[in-house]
Amino acid sequence: MNTPLSIEQIAASLKAMEGPLGPPDSMPVELLSVRRMALTLDDRDPIHFDEEAARARGYRGVVAPWPLLWLVFFNCRDAPLVFEFGKATLHGGDAYEFHVPLIVGDTVTVSAAVTETSVKEGKSGVMGVIVTRREFRNQHGELCAVMSTTNLRR
């Protein structure tokens, strides 16, 4: 039978997780994916469908709706968090920053790192808090977006 870890051991285990989560991964931004995402969102803005309309509004080309980041993330990232304690991981929320839009023809590269960990103790026991930061950059090295995810481990 496993001996439960102390709060100090849990904190050390979480601290050891801080840092990069695997190598960066890349994926092309394709017109069909952009159009499908826009239709899924019921976003009929012509900048998601027509290059001329997008350029008329000052963009380099057809603009991807921001939720396309999820497609890039879920297709590119295979960096599961492995815990030495607890039984369940809960999604605590996401925060987003948007900088430069993703454009059809871009190659977006996502890198991920655990940037912050902590331990909280409450009435129901010990909980680990893990913050993962994902940066999305285009082929020019420009920061397109940042997605920070908080997970809770019980």
CORJOUR-V444720 format. One line per field, one symbol per residue. psi: psi as a letter, one per 20 degrees, with the letter a starting at -180 (. if undefined). A space follows every 50 residues. Layout:
psi->???
This chain:
psi->pppqqrhghgghgghhipaqnrqqqqpqoqgggggggghhikojphiihp gggghhjjriapppqhihhgggghhhpmmqppqjrriqpqoirqqqppfp qpqpiqopppqqqoipqrpqpahjaqpqpppppppoqaiijpogrpoppp qpp.
